[in-house]
Amino acid sequence: MNPQALRHSLLTFLRPDQVYTDPAQLLTYAGDAGLDRGQPEGLVLPASAAEVMALVRWAQEHKVPLVARGAGTGLSGGAVAERGGLIVEFARMNRVLDVQVHERSAHVEPGAVNLDLDTLLAPLGLYYPPDPSSQRASTIGGNIAENAGGPHCFKYGVTTNYVMGLELVLADGRTVRVGGPAYDYPEYDFTGLVTGSEGTLALITAAYLRLIRRPPAVKTMMVAFDTLEDAGAAVSAVIASGLVPATLEMMDRKMIRIVEEFAHAGLPTDAEAVLIVEVDGYPASLDAQIEEIAEIMRAHRGHDMRVARTEAERAQIWYARKSAAGAISRLAPTYYLVDVTVPRSHLARMLAEVDDICERYELQVAHVFHAGDGNLHPLLLIPDPADQKFIQKVLEAGREIIERALARNGSITGEHGVGIEKRHYMPLMYTEAELRAMWDVKEVFDPEELLNPGKILPEPPPPLPGWPVVSIPSESLLVPTTAEEVAQTLAALATVGRTARVTGERPERLEPPPSSGGVWLSTAAFSGVVKLARDDLYVTVGAGTPLARAPTTSGRGRNAGGLGLSLA
């Protein structure tokens, strides 16, 4: 459809100031804050859920892709129209529809700016913790699409922990509400499924958000270190001790200097690394919290500790931290920001490996990241964005960093999403069966792939062959010992239409299954600790582990997990 015909068709249900098809005007929307680019055929700015519904039905009729966009601050190409179609810009759906103080919840449209919401809540004594560095511009809808984190996610969790419900327009134009203003609903967790799906499953028209009480008092401390390794080790030690500060943020020497030149926050420019540590809670508890953390910092050669004395001084420190990505333009016109996560006990070694990789590729790198949850953000500087050979070198270094993170049981992304940027890394992290399961979900929600096509997932793998059916189980009680046995058992039962009821009970405690031809499928054999990570404060246990007793260590590894039936 040519631009004139496209505009004419859209104006049958939208106003002229809501539709843009001029290629020159669309240049602004050809990218987000990442490196990927794609030219949309048009831009629409709906102002209501009804207009979004009409737009989706129109797109379904004309087979036009729709790419939802908030403020365009994303860093993975998630809001880029790589395959053409329309950008759906939610800037005009930016209202806070309702705030319930006693219920501690808010009902907001997707275009509401994160910081605007938090500013509105402050006088009410309420707090919306997810605060990405782009908080001053990023929108709630974009935060939900990417499951955004932020400095305070270490203590308080990421966006998904605060989304109670969503109002959605599905790919066929239906409007549905999943979840809602209460804390739990008897339904499949579609709210959790859509959160973090990067606009590939539905368009969000409103969200119900969980709020918490604003902490009555806060203290912020800066600590200098002579090496990045010492700073990383200090973070791991704080986590291993069981302490949970509100934030643990780190910057390296290069980033400290460029941020200080911009923000004048009093950062120690002669340090090789600085940690920003914040604690919150009742005023009487803060000095003890700070001192306990400071003791750990000193034990790891931290020095020049400084606690913000006023709210203005604290605000200046955070202004500096959240300006890092913009301030680095003083060093280079653009950069590639790698977003990976590793277990926190691996931070120090991972930082050293990142520096080694960048040195080998002769790249300048600056570090600023959420150390508390192991989310690294090395910024690889790009002096000339037009130099494609240099860009390729940067991307190759980025791939090595991602591979090192995965080798340390990390993730290819901590908060920026997969988008275009990292979809070809997904097979490094997931098996073919796992990717096929993700495609199954996509195809149920969006069978014609019109919602943000090409994002997150690489090309769909071929259909998986069925598990070889060795025999049809004759027993009424089955106790498989591996994930493969579970898969084979379910496949065998499906071929003859027999049902399975999953239980964690021990075999001797089970009565015969109530349904004719059905079987009990017990996870009792999946019992024990798969991994106990004391330094990172998590444990992986088999699904059949009784809660009433302390489990013993088991070496089942990947066999204690699987798709569909949870075994770990």
NUNUSE-373027 format. One line per 3 residues: their letters; for each residue x, y, z of C-alpha. Coordinates in Angstrom, 3 decimals, padded with zeros to 6 digits. Each point is the difference from the previous one (the first is absolute). Layout:
BEGIN
A = X Y Z; ...
***
This chain:
BEGIN
MNP = 000.000 000.000 000.000; 001.535 003.347 -001.036; 000.240 002.794 002.613
QAL = -002.985 001.926 -001.328; -002.262 -003.048 -000.130; 001.188 -001.109 003.432
RHS = -000.779 003.387 001.522; -003.413 000.145 -001.699; -000.898 -003.449 001.343
LLT = 001.070 000.830 003.562; -001.933 003.286 -000.017; -003.249 -001.951 -000.160
FLR = 000.274 -000.474 003.774; 002.815 002.334 001.151; 000.441 003.782 -000.144
PDQ = 002.572 001.627 -002.331; 002.239 000.946 002.951; 000.189 -003.676 000.983
VYT = 001.392 -001.331 -003.288; 003.400 000.667 -001.596; 001.271 -001.615 -003.185
DPA = 002.504 002.539 -001.325; 003.360 -001.851 -000.261; 001.893 003.063 001.268
QLL = -002.154 000.187 003.142; 000.421 -003.732 000.569; 003.805 000.216 000.177
TYA = -000.319 000.804 003.703; -001.636 -003.388 000.524; 002.477 -002.091 -001.984
GDA = 001.847 -001.064 003.147; 000.035 -000.060 003.762; 002.994 000.614 002.293
GLD = 001.791 -003.086 -001.361; 001.842 -000.591 -003.278; -002.759 -001.711 -002.014
RGQ = -001.985 001.877 -002.621; -003.152 -000.590 -002.055; -002.248 002.317 -002.005
PEG = -003.700 -000.035 000.950; -002.694 000.647 -002.596; -001.919 002.215 002.362
LVL = -000.506 001.260 003.533; -003.253 000.083 001.947; -000.696 001.609 003.384
PAS = -003.144 -001.529 001.507; -001.641 001.867 002.862; -002.279 -002.722 001.391
AAE = -000.396 -003.750 000.341; -002.846 000.123 -002.498; 002.334 001.514 -002.617
VMA = 002.601 -002.679 000.712; -002.655 -002.678 -000.511; -001.090 001.580 -003.302
LVR = 003.630 000.246 -001.114; 000.731 -003.660 000.753; -003.103 -001.118 -001.892
WAQ = 001.063 002.167 -002.930; 003.499 -001.493 000.094; -001.448 -003.507 000.079
EHK = -002.127 000.746 -003.054; 002.878 001.563 -001.969; 002.760 -002.290 001.359
VPL = 002.104 002.945 001.215; 002.504 -000.547 002.856; -000.375 002.108 003.142
VAR = 002.971 001.002 002.164; -000.913 001.431 003.410; 002.253 002.827 001.209
GAG = 000.263 001.961 003.228; 002.742 002.633 000.220; 002.501 -001.778 -002.249
TGL = 002.593 -000.340 002.776; 000.370 -003.761 -000.537; 003.463 -001.362 -000.751
SGG = -000.709 -003.234 -001.874; -001.950 001.084 -003.093; -003.284 -001.085 001.564
AVA = -001.931 003.016 -001.345; 001.631 -000.029 -003.451; -002.183 -000.754 -003.050
ERG = 002.524 -002.349 -001.579; -002.697 -001.534 -002.231; -001.884 003.188 -000.763
GLI = -003.543 000.561 001.162; -001.256 002.610 002.450; 001.578 001.390 003.141
VEF = -002.713 000.246 002.677; 001.184 002.872 002.189; -001.774 000.118 003.398
ARM = 001.091 003.519 001.013; -003.604 001.248 000.008; -001.212 -002.773 002.306
NRV = 001.952 001.317 002.973; -002.522 000.437 002.798; 000.127 -001.313 003.535
LDV = -003.612 -001.159 000.102; -000.254 -000.741 003.703; 002.065 -000.368 003.158
QVH = -001.396 -001.966 002.941; 001.969 001.066 003.061; -001.364 -002.574 002.446
ERS = 000.188 -002.856 -002.510; 003.430 001.235 -001.154; -000.716 -000.342 -003.701
AHV = -000.060 002.186 -003.092; -001.830 -000.300 -003.311; 002.033 001.647 -002.778
EPG = 000.116 000.262 -003.773; 003.083 -001.347 -001.804; 001.370 003.410 -001.002
AVN = 000.315 001.271 003.580; 003.621 000.930 000.725; 001.601 -001.988 002.814
LDL = 001.402 003.010 001.878; -003.275 001.932 -000.355; -001.814 -002.867 001.712
DTL = 002.531 -000.126 002.821; -000.190 003.795 000.450; -003.786 -000.226 000.241
LAP = 000.216 -002.779 002.595; 002.592 001.619 002.287; -002.360 002.415 001.828
LGL = -002.328 -002.960 000.633; 002.757 -001.923 001.758; 000.008 -002.631 -002.752
YYP = 002.791 -001.406 -002.122; 000.295 -001.786 -003.354; 003.468 -001.602 000.279
PDP = 000.995 -000.978 -003.592; 002.174 002.955 -001.039; 002.057 -000.590 -003.157
SSQ = 002.743 002.492 -000.805; -002.302 001.361 -002.728; -002.620 000.737 002.682
RAS = -000.247 003.676 -000.956; -001.266 -000.940 -003.475; -000.981 -003.683 -000.163
TIG = -003.654 -000.980 000.205; -001.812 -002.556 002.106; -001.095 -001.906 -003.117
GNI = 003.576 -000.213 -001.246; 001.219 -001.032 003.465; -002.585 -002.795 000.078
AEN = 000.859 -001.141 -003.528; 003.691 -000.318 000.915; -000.532 -001.019 003.650
AGG = 002.297 002.881 000.897; 002.181 -000.030 003.093; 001.979 002.855 001.492
PHC = 002.257 000.782 002.953; -002.599 -000.952 002.615; -000.914 -003.376 -001.507
FKY = 002.572 -001.770 002.198; -002.155 000.494 003.084; -003.425 000.629 -001.477
GVT = -000.124 -002.040 -003.203; -000.596 000.876 -003.644; -003.116 001.157 -001.845
TNY = -001.753 -003.383 -000.053; -000.119 000.045 003.809; -002.236 003.099 -000.147
VMG = -002.399 -000.772 -002.865; -003.263 -001.394 001.391; -002.054 000.189 -003.179
LEL = -000.107 001.231 -003.573; -002.614 001.203 -002.449; 000.946 -001.332 -003.417
VLA = -000.996 -000.007 -003.636; 000.759 -003.389 -001.522; 001.191 -000.555 -003.562
DGR = -003.559 -000.661 -001.233; -001.300 003.265 001.465; -001.642 -001.411 003.127
TVR = 000.413 001.930 003.241; 000.674 -001.996 003.155; 001.001 000.666 003.572
VGG = 002.431 -002.377 001.663; 000.509 000.315 003.735; -001.237 003.276 001.419
PAY = 000.056 002.266 003.054; 000.050 -002.890 002.498; 003.118 -001.998 000.851
DYP = -001.022 -003.407 -001.302; -002.490 -001.404 -002.493; -001.055 -003.607 -000.741
EYD = 001.306 -000.060 -003.561; 003.052 -000.835 -002.038; 002.722 002.565 000.630
FTG = -000.377 001.873 -003.273; 001.129 003.157 001.804; 003.401 -001.576 000.618
LVT = 000.099 -001.382 -003.542; -000.623 003.363 -001.679; 002.387 001.857 002.318
GSE = 003.385 -000.182 -001.697; -001.425 -001.239 -003.323; 001.186 003.179 -001.794
GTL = -003.301 000.720 -001.754; -000.033 -003.338 -001.834; -003.150 -001.426 001.602
ALI = -002.412 002.931 000.497; -000.232 003.792 000.216; -000.300 001.399 003.520
TAA = -002.646 002.697 000.485; 000.130 000.245 003.814; 001.757 -001.581 002.965
YLR = -000.858 -000.625 003.636; 003.141 000.565 002.068; 000.881 -001.058 003.511
LIR = 001.372 002.782 002.184; 001.789 -000.186 003.320; 000.478 002.369 002.891
RPP = 002.712 002.538 -000.701; 002.981 -000.762 002.274; -000.106 002.399 002.952
AVK = 003.729 000.719 -000.213; 002.907 -000.572 -002.374; 003.790 000.259 000.198
TMM = 002.324 -000.059 -002.990; 003.721 -000.719 000.210; 002.818 000.084 -002.560
VAF = 003.036 -002.246 000.401; 003.221 000.199 -002.045; 002.176 -002.977 -001.025
DTL = 003.419 -000.282 -001.587; -001.039 -002.902 -002.272; -003.199 -001.182 -001.664
EDA = 000.701 -003.456 001.354; -000.028 001.259 003.597; -003.304 001.783 -000.597
GAA = -001.534 -003.115 -001.555; 001.230 -002.149 002.879; -001.503 002.478 002.487
VSA = -003.399 -000.299 -001.699; 000.169 -003.805 000.163; 000.935 000.175 003.686
VIA = -002.964 002.249 000.812; -002.381 -002.432 -001.735; 001.569 -003.051 001.639
SGL = -000.365 001.614 003.440; -003.777 000.124 -000.469; -000.192 003.795 -000.021
VPA = -002.497 001.526 -002.441; 000.714 003.681 -000.670; -002.487 001.828 -002.191
TLE = 002.654 000.465 -002.712; 003.538 -001.041 -000.891; 001.156 001.886 -003.100
MMD = 003.511 000.047 -001.475; 001.939 002.280 -002.353; 003.578 -000.330 -001.223
RKM = 002.641 002.741 -000.195; -000.806 001.079 -003.543; -003.701 000.287 000.727
IRI = 000.618 001.761 003.329; 001.980 002.745 -001.696; -002.378 000.633 -002.879
VEE = -003.044 -000.002 002.284; 001.672 002.318 002.500; 000.861 002.478 -002.747
FAH = -003.696 000.020 -000.934; -001.791 -000.173 003.362; 002.520 001.381 002.546
AGL = -001.231 -002.409 002.675; 003.316 -000.283 001.861; 000.918 -003.443 -001.350
PTD = 003.568 -001.137 000.850; 001.651 000.443 -003.407; 003.299 -001.575 001.072
AEA = -001.665 -003.330 000.902; 000.044 -003.010 -002.332; -003.555 -000.846 001.055
VLI = -002.754 001.443 002.146; -002.982 -001.689 001.587; -003.217 001.875 000.723
VEV = -001.689 -001.734 002.925; -003.409 000.995 001.272; -001.891 -001.288 003.011
DGY = -003.546 000.832 001.018; -002.455 -000.708 002.805; -000.765 001.507 003.364
PAS = 002.368 002.869 000.898; 001.334 -001.743 003.097; 001.166 -002.970 -002.096
LDA = 002.008 001.853 -002.639; 003.233 000.684 001.878; 000.309 -003.661 000.977
QIE = -000.672 -001.117 -003.587; 002.564 002.388 -001.437; 002.647 -000.934 002.566
EIA = -000.414 -003.740 -000.580; 000.397 000.495 -003.748; 002.906 002.408 000.501
EIM = 001.810 -002.635 002.057; -000.230 -002.435 -002.931; 001.166 002.720 -002.394
RAH = 003.048 000.731 002.138; 000.811 -003.709 000.162; 000.182 000.071 -003.826
RGH = 002.208 003.100 -000.120; -002.793 002.526 -000.455; 000.913 003.524 001.043
DMR = -001.102 003.659 -000.111; -003.517 -000.903 001.107; -002.399 002.903 -000.171
VAR = -003.637 000.070 001.110; -002.307 002.577 -001.595; -000.870 002.545 002.695
TEA = -003.107 001.508 -001.596; -002.756 -001.065 -002.389; 001.414 002.432 -002.569
ERA = 003.414 -001.675 000.199; -001.600 -003.428 -000.345; -002.061 001.168 -002.978
QIW = 003.167 001.321 -001.654; 001.715 -003.379 000.360; -002.942 -001.748 -001.644
YAR = -000.235 002.640 -002.694; 003.630 -000.752 -000.792; -000.550 -003.766 -000.056
KSA = -003.064 000.197 -002.235; 001.706 002.441 -002.367; 002.863 -002.394 -000.736
AGA = -001.243 -001.252 -003.359; -000.581 003.550 -001.256; 003.171 001.468 001.484
ISR = 002.175 -002.521 -001.831; -000.733 001.848 -003.261; 002.854 002.271 001.120
LAP = 002.330 -002.905 -000.792; -001.625 -001.334 -003.168; -003.077 000.830 -002.079
TYY = -001.504 -003.419 000.691; 000.655 -003.289 001.737; -001.087 -003.615 000.153
LVD = -001.375 -000.843 003.424; 000.321 -003.701 000.781; -002.668 -001.228 002.417
VTV = 000.878 -003.294 001.690; -000.566 -001.509 003.425; 002.165 -002.380 002.014
PRS = -000.350 -001.421 003.515; 001.271 002.698 002.311; 002.835 -002.135 001.329
HLA = 001.442 000.053 -003.552; 000.000 003.800 -000.334; 003.686 000.652 000.646
RML = 001.195 -002.695 -002.398; -002.533 000.965 -002.648; 001.115 003.635 000.108
AEV = 003.621 -001.054 -000.520; -001.019 -002.185 -002.954; -001.966 002.855 -001.602
DDI = 003.042 002.271 000.261; 002.225 -002.719 -001.496; -002.386 -000.437 -002.950
CER = -000.162 003.752 -000.671; 003.777 000.323 000.235; 000.442 -002.814 -002.517
YEL = -002.417 001.694 -002.417; 001.635 003.396 000.676; -003.270 001.495 001.218
QVA = -000.619 002.668 002.604; -002.423 -001.168 002.661; -001.664 001.696 002.974
HVF = -001.949 -001.801 002.719; -003.186 001.083 001.747; -002.390 -002.640 001.244
HAG = -002.350 -001.462 002.590; 002.543 -001.946 002.017; -002.587 -001.092 002.569
DGN = -001.724 -002.381 -002.393; 003.042 -000.862 -002.120; -001.235 002.014 -002.999
LHP = 003.052 001.284 -001.916; -000.151 002.867 -002.503; 003.402 000.423 -001.685
LLL = -000.246 002.892 -002.479; 002.190 -000.584 -003.056; 000.784 003.409 -001.495
IPD = -000.515 000.610 -003.732; 001.976 003.046 -001.254; -001.451 -000.158 -003.538
PAD = -003.498 -001.532 -000.373; 000.477 -000.121 -003.797; 003.015 -002.318 000.267
QKF = -001.657 -003.369 -000.627; 003.225 -001.959 000.478; 000.358 001.508 003.457
IQK = -003.664 -000.701 000.779; 000.535 -003.633 -000.981; 002.994 -000.203 002.332
VLE = -002.125 001.422 002.818; -002.726 -002.581 -000.635; 002.541 -002.827 -000.028
AGR = 001.321 001.168 003.356; -003.576 000.196 001.247; -000.599 -003.588 -001.015
EII = 003.067 -001.143 001.929; -001.204 001.861 003.085; -003.384 -001.720 -000.308
ERA = 001.650 -003.406 -000.401; 002.108 000.595 003.120; -003.118 000.984 001.949
LAR = -001.799 -003.161 -001.084; 003.046 -002.083 000.945; -000.488 001.392 003.518
NGS = -003.678 -001.031 000.109; -001.083 003.529 -000.916; -002.521 001.444 -002.433
ITG = 000.259 001.756 -003.368; -002.062 002.892 001.377; -000.813 001.304 003.447
EHG = -002.496 002.767 -000.734; 000.348 001.436 -003.513; -001.814 -002.821 -001.746
VGI = 000.901 -002.142 -003.000; -001.608 001.943 -002.850; 001.957 -000.135 -003.246
EKR = 003.379 000.331 001.659; 000.157 -003.309 001.846; -002.478 -002.318 -001.725
HYM = 002.823 -001.878 -001.769; 001.536 -000.691 003.433; -003.132 -001.754 001.269
PLM = 001.190 -003.455 -001.197; 003.084 000.483 002.177; -002.256 000.113 003.047
YTE = -002.944 -002.217 -000.919; -000.411 -003.434 -001.518; -001.943 -000.581 -003.208
AEL = -002.881 -001.413 002.060; -000.100 003.103 002.179; 000.020 002.336 -003.009
RAM = -002.734 -002.067 -001.643; -002.131 000.394 003.124; 000.460 003.789 -000.170
WDV = -001.048 -000.036 -003.652; -003.091 -002.019 000.950; -001.027 002.808 002.375
KEV = 000.649 002.664 -002.642; -002.050 -001.875 -002.594; -002.959 -000.370 002.370
FDP = -000.106 003.734 000.754; 001.055 001.323 -003.410; -000.307 -002.704 -002.681
EEL = 000.690 002.388 -002.887; 002.966 001.652 001.757; -001.275 003.553 -000.313
LNP = 000.936 001.156 003.508; 003.627 001.158 000.097; 001.155 -002.689 -002.431
GKI = 003.572 -001.247 000.059; 000.693 000.875 003.632; 001.347 -002.265 002.767
LPE = -000.097 -003.304 -001.879; 002.235 -001.162 -002.853; -001.687 -001.713 -002.943
PPP = -002.253 -002.807 001.246; 001.667 -003.389 000.217; -001.655 -002.917 -001.799
PLP = -002.694 -001.854 001.949; 001.519 -002.296 002.569; -000.311 -003.732 -000.612
GWP = -002.116 -001.741 002.601; 001.665 -001.931 002.768; 000.427 -003.664 -000.995
VVS = -002.796 -001.924 001.658; 001.603 -003.142 001.321; -003.055 -001.388 001.763
IPS = -003.357 001.059 001.333; 000.183 000.121 003.811; -002.282 -002.581 001.620
ESL = 000.589 001.099 003.583; -002.310 002.438 001.794; 002.959 001.582 001.810
LVP = 003.108 001.200 -001.833; 003.141 001.336 001.669; 002.384 001.221 -002.731
TTA = 003.570 000.851 001.000; 001.100 002.258 -002.888; -001.557 002.778 -002.078
EEV = 000.343 -002.240 -003.077; -002.069 -002.699 001.689; -002.690 002.557 000.805
AQT = -000.124 001.117 -003.653; -000.201 -003.564 -001.283; -002.696 -000.860 002.524
LAA = -002.183 002.981 -000.905; 000.425 -000.731 -003.712; -001.001 -003.623 000.528
LAT = -003.074 000.958 002.016; -001.041 002.579 -002.609; 000.001 -002.596 -002.786
VGR = -002.745 -001.972 001.753; -001.859 002.922 001.564; 000.820 -000.827 003.596
TAR = 000.212 002.756 002.592; 002.762 000.686 002.501; -000.345 001.670 003.380
VTG = 003.277 001.454 001.234; 000.796 -000.241 003.693; 002.963 000.390 002.275
ERP = -001.212 -002.651 002.434; 002.045 -003.071 000.734; -001.336 -003.122 -001.799
ERL = -001.010 -001.778 003.214; -002.353 002.844 000.948; -002.040 000.038 -003.222
EPP = -003.406 -001.518 -000.611; -000.929 -001.288 -003.503; -000.768 002.846 -002.453
PSS = -003.685 000.959 000.014; -000.480 000.190 -003.782; -000.326 -003.095 -002.151
GGV = 003.225 -000.733 -001.857; 001.867 002.813 001.730; 003.334 -000.217 001.774
WLS = 001.805 001.741 002.810; 003.287 001.564 -001.125; 002.134 000.525 003.093
TAA = 002.949 002.404 000.157; 001.203 -001.627 003.212; 003.215 -001.187 -001.671
FSG = 000.961 003.608 -000.676; 000.958 000.667 003.582; 002.993 001.830 001.378
VVK = 002.185 003.013 -000.593; 001.242 000.412 -003.557; 002.112 003.037 000.830
LAR = 000.533 002.088 003.113; 001.648 003.334 -000.839; 000.735 001.523 003.381
DDL = 001.850 003.031 -001.356; -002.889 000.853 -002.332; -002.764 -000.889 002.465
YVT = -001.984 -002.444 -002.120; -000.697 -003.705 -000.029; -001.286 -002.293 -002.753
VGA = -001.940 -003.014 001.250; -001.853 -002.883 -001.579; -003.763 000.456 -000.309
GTP = -000.658 -003.007 002.207; 001.990 001.319 002.958; -002.214 000.035 003.122
LAR = -000.142 003.409 001.652; -000.212 -001.607 003.445; 003.576 -001.272 -000.017
APT = 003.419 001.245 -001.008; 000.832 -001.644 -003.345; 003.296 -001.706 -000.710
TSG = 002.263 000.930 -002.884; -000.746 -001.701 -003.297; 001.877 000.069 -003.272
RGR = -002.898 -000.085 -002.418; 000.960 003.246 -001.790; -002.027 000.679 -003.173
NAG = -001.913 -003.251 000.470; -001.851 001.676 002.850; -001.735 002.457 -002.284
GLG = -002.150 000.121 -003.088; -002.687 001.770 -001.969; -003.649 -000.324 000.851
LSL = 000.452 -002.081 003.163; 002.154 001.760 002.581; 002.595 -002.316 001.482
A = 002.299 002.604 001.567
***
